[in-house]
Amino acid sequence: MIDTAKFKPKTIYVTYIAATPEKVWQALTDPAFTTHYFFGFAVDVEPKQGGRFHLFWPDGRVHVTGEVVDWSPPRRFSCSWLVEGMKDFGELPQCLVTYDIEPSGEAVKLTMTESHSWDVPRDILKGGESGWPKILSGLKSMLETGKPLAVDTKEGPPPEFMAAVKKAVAEKPWLKR
Amino acid sequence: MGKPKFVYVTYIRTTPEKLWAALTDPRTIRKYWFGMTVECDWKPGSPWRLKFEDGRTADTGEILEADPPKRLVIGKWHNQFKPELNAAGMSRCTMEIEMVDYYPGFGRKAVKLMITHEAESEQGAPLIEAVSGGWPKVLSNLKSLLETGDVAFKR
């Protein structure tokens, strides 16, 4: 199990959804659901603390691997997150992605927190900053309308992001004290 | 450290024109902004005023830019109802609307709305903290209203 105390929140995205906590939980953990809003990725999660976590491309290749750090349905789902399916990424330290689900009036507040154990360059954080609003806007649309949101998935991360990943992998700043 | 700011992005199944109308029509604003209304003619240089349901002024400001349906900038945004936020000074809110590509073959569109709310000075941190909590609620409701005809929550 990873030492979550070493991880500091870097990117937070909040959205409010007209749904129940159970429906939001299902949307985050059911592969039939994630393919509609998570850039086509199917989630695969072993439903317990310490369980395996994966995101798969539609053709079955692995995109993300991780380990379940907190499995507390329908309130908190947290897992470590290593992007293996993109060039260079697999060599970066894993991050931590935590979803908190809380009732808020008639709606549900969903908070996504992306945390890192090292001093991540701004340009690498831009990947999540551009991706999470698309993913979570799509999740909200799916739950509220039953239809996916048509967000262009070919756009990819910002150009400076790929360069920053390459530089970090070469210099490995997380190994320095 | 630069001036404190908050950025929020949401994607909405709508058109830029409908989104612009929702951002500027007082009756629509009242539906997704928890009963708040806005008084403004949306012309550059015009005063902007956000009011509570009972008529009290919440915030004041001025339209710096209005380029429908793409870009709206409200400047001199100043809280008038909480002394600690009033003391945090003025801020500027930029709303940018952009059509995101069609989904090939489906003819569906999504519109990207980006809100950048920036304090005018380094003392504005408490204000930016407050709007960081408020914008996700307001904009989640706006998205629900445009996509489903109803808001996600009333309070």
Interface residues (C-beta under 8 A of the other chain):
Chain A: V14 T15 Y16 I17 A18 S104 G105 E106 A107 E129 S130 P133 K134 S137 G138 K140 S141 E144 T145 K147 L149 A150 V151 D152 K154 E155
Chain B: V7 Y8 V9 T10 Y11 I12 R13 V100 D101 Y102 Y103 F106 R108 K109 A110 P136 K137 S140 N141 K143 S144 E147 T148 D150 V151 A152 F153 K154 R155
